[in-house]
Amino acid sequence: AASDLKVKSVPGFSGQMAGSAFTSNGTLFAGDNNYTLYRSDNNGTTFRAVYHFVPQVNPSSAVTGYLWNIFIDSRNYIFVSIPSTNRLYRSTNWGATFRQVLNTNGSQNDGFYIAMTEDNQRNLYAATYCNSIYPQQHPAVLKSTNGGLNWIKVASFATVHLHNVKFNPTNGYLYAVTGEWTYGFDNWDCERVFRSKDKGQTWSTVVERPIEMEAQGNTVYLPMLLDGNWVYLGSDQAFQPNWIDRFYDDGSNNAFGVQRAYCFPTS
């Protein structure tokens, strides 16, 4: 779920913070739960609203309006995607204006692009989160070689939606995380972590779902952080304590066992 961090004490914010990112010069951009992007030039001491995104008709999400995904690339282009818009927006002028560069084309306004990353050749990748593209297509990892202006599909996965995409500059590996088992969907690739060594051309499974069952299992991950060749994964479980797993990617072409790194004490 989106962050539940209260920011009532921060001037300029209303409601809750959903996502944030720094530009290369230290400017901080953050979003709330009401389609609004804010900017701070003093490390978060104060904020000012810089852009309000237009809601789409008939939104369908538990986190409608949250600026969940704010990503800033090496060009200082700002990308924003909001649940229940189906869209990815890009700004090349520090958030003064945005234009749509991607659309999930879901049959309902339930989708968005949940995560983005950039590789060492300045290629961008976006992970699709949309439940209403089925059965026309599976959720895709998309790639842009021109700063997010145009996109191509480099992979699609048999799962209800994706949860993350992340590039590791240490070894050049690209990872994709798939979502939970969901009734009525093709779940062949669900609850797994995939890796590409060639910028998305080919993929292999590096975290396998240990048990095939018609229910949500223990390998539903959402956040991912990288420390050298170590890959840290945060679980995505409702109404129970969550945990952090990790694995060491030595580059071998097989699935790795995960180690439990931390368990949270409460739900």
SULJO-V164871 format. One record per backbone hydrogen bond with DSSP energy under -1.0 kcal/mol. CO is the residue of the C=O (numbers start at 0). NH is the residue of the N-H. E is the energy in kcal/mol with one decimal. If there is no record, write none. Layout:
# SULJO-V164871
co,nh,e
CO,NH,E
CO,NH,E
This chain:
# SULJO-V164871
co,nh,e
4,16,-1.8
6,9,-1.6
9,12,-1.7
10,46,-1.3
18,30,-2.5
20,28,-2.9
22,25,-1.6
26,22,-2.6
27,39,-2.9
28,20,-2.4
29,37,-3.8
30,17,-2.6
31,66,-2.3
34,52,-3.1
35,31,-1.9
36,49,-2.8
36,50,-1.5
37,29,-2.0
38,47,-1.9
39,27,-2.5
41,44,-1.2
47,38,-2.5
50,36,-3.2
62,65,-1.9
64,34,-2.8
65,67,-2.3
68,80,-2.0
70,78,-3.2
72,75,-1.9
76,72,-1.9
77,90,-2.6
78,70,-2.5
79,88,-2.9
80,68,-1.8
81,84,-1.1
82,64,-1.3
85,103,-2.7
87,100,-3.0
87,101,-1.3
88,79,-2.0
89,98,-2.1
90,77,-2.3
92,95,-1.2
98,89,-2.6
101,87,-1.9
107,109,-1.8
108,59,-2.5
110,84,-1.4
110,85,-3.3
111,128,-2.7
114,126,-2.4
116,124,-2.3
118,121,-1.6
122,118,-2.3
123,143,-2.5
124,116,-1.7
125,141,-2.5
127,161,-2.3
128,111,-2.6
131,106,-1.4
132,135,-1.1
132,136,-1.2
138,156,-2.0
139,127,-1.6
140,153,-2.5
140,154,-1.3
141,125,-2.1
142,151,-2.3
143,123,-2.6
151,142,-3.0
154,140,-2.4
156,158,-1.7
157,188,-2.7
160,178,-2.4
163,176,-2.4
165,174,-3.1
167,171,-2.3
172,167,-3.1
173,195,-3.0
174,165,-2.2
175,193,-3.1
176,162,-3.2
176,163,-1.4
178,190,-2.7
181,184,-1.7
186,189,-1.4
191,177,-2.4
192,205,-2.8
192,206,-1.8
193,175,-2.2
194,203,-2.2
195,173,-2.7
197,200,-1.0
203,194,-2.9
205,255,-3.5
206,192,-1.8
212,214,-1.9
219,235,-2.2
222,233,-2.3
224,231,-3.2
226,229,-2.1
228,248,-2.6
229,226,-2.4
230,246,-1.8
231,224,-2.0
232,244,-2.7
233,221,-2.6
241,263,-2.8
242,234,-2.6
243,260,-2.8
243,261,-1.7
244,232,-3.3
245,258,-3.2
246,230,-2.7
247,249,-1.0
251,253,-1.5
258,245,-2.1
261,243,-2.9
